[in-house]
Amino acid sequence: GARPAASAAASGGAAPRGGDEEPACWQFASRLNSMKDRRDLCDAALPNDVLGWVARQGTVRGLGLLDFNYPQHLSELTHDEVRGALKAAGLKAGAVCMRYPKSMQAGGFTNADEGMRRQAIELTKEGCAWADALGATELVVWSAYDGYDYAHQADHVVMWQRVVDAFREVCDAYPHIKVSLEFKPTDENTRFFAVPSTGAALLLVEEIDRPNMGLTIDFGHCLAAGENPAQSAALVGSRGKLFGIQLNDGYT
């Protein structure tokens, strides 16, 4: 994945002179789960666990950031353990990416059960707390479960409002963390996603109406939606809401 680096002014450096904006600068991270594979290509001494994958990712030239899944990668670790592993690998945390448990298969933010929706929101806030503790700038929300399977199954207005309300609560709880939706038209877990396209996602961001709410464009998800990823990135970026890009073809 890739995301724009902070501007000089935002990161504490001198602001550009003459009113000129600082040129865009992108930083890159690799999917941490990829570090599980092809163990024959890495140092045999590296453990095959989360901290070992962090160490392996630190050997890849050109990578400066690392994105963690929550709770998948972090629930059994402490902040100090993860911060130490990042420092040893010469990496920084770029984002924490939500991975909701199978218990939310009937929906997280969109679940008909109010208690389950509350669990999803609180879990997302925990992800924000981890991002904050690791110095990451962004929380990426991708839900395999927020959607519906059949025509006429869902009340679309109610479902949409639940998503809006959930994101507003998360954004307000952590206003200094960028909260980003990684939208997708369909998934093997949910046939139709509640926010299936770039246009719908931009409409959602507009309705949420929070400065720290934006989007992550997944290249493969755009292809699945029949969209041109470059056009999607341009539309979102022109509105200042492009928080990151995930680079993949989505075919394997």
C-alpha angles and dihedrals in degrees: 000000000000134000135178116262119239116271119253091255094048092048094049099263128120117294116245112268127236094030092283116143118237113257114261114265123192128203124200137221133179127225104268094216088062087070089070092068134082094018087179089072098055136065107287089219092066111100117239094238138092095281090046090052089052090053092049092049088054089065093060111101116233097025118116102160137053126204118208128202116229128245091356098069104022112038094091096043137075127235091247093052092052095043090050092051092050092050092049091050094047092239137123128215110256101178145344112230120206120235110182120211125254089252086076094056090122089056141297110213089011100045115134089224112082092208092055091048089052090052091052093050093047091047089052091052088052087055089053090051090054091049089051093049093049095046093246117154099211146045113204117204117203116162122192089191111045101103144053139267107215139040112263090015097110136051095229096195092052092044092051093049091051090055092048093049093047094051092046090055093049093046092049092049092055107024092165093057120080108234112205133188116216099201127199132183097222142352138192087253098047122025096208123027119218090234103036106165147033091256093051091046092052090048089052093051090049092051094046085055100194123137092224095052118098145130142272113212113217109200094209093047090054090052090050089053092052090247133135105246092209091054091047091050091048093050094048095040093050088061094049092246102110102113097165148343127226112209116211140109096231093220102113 
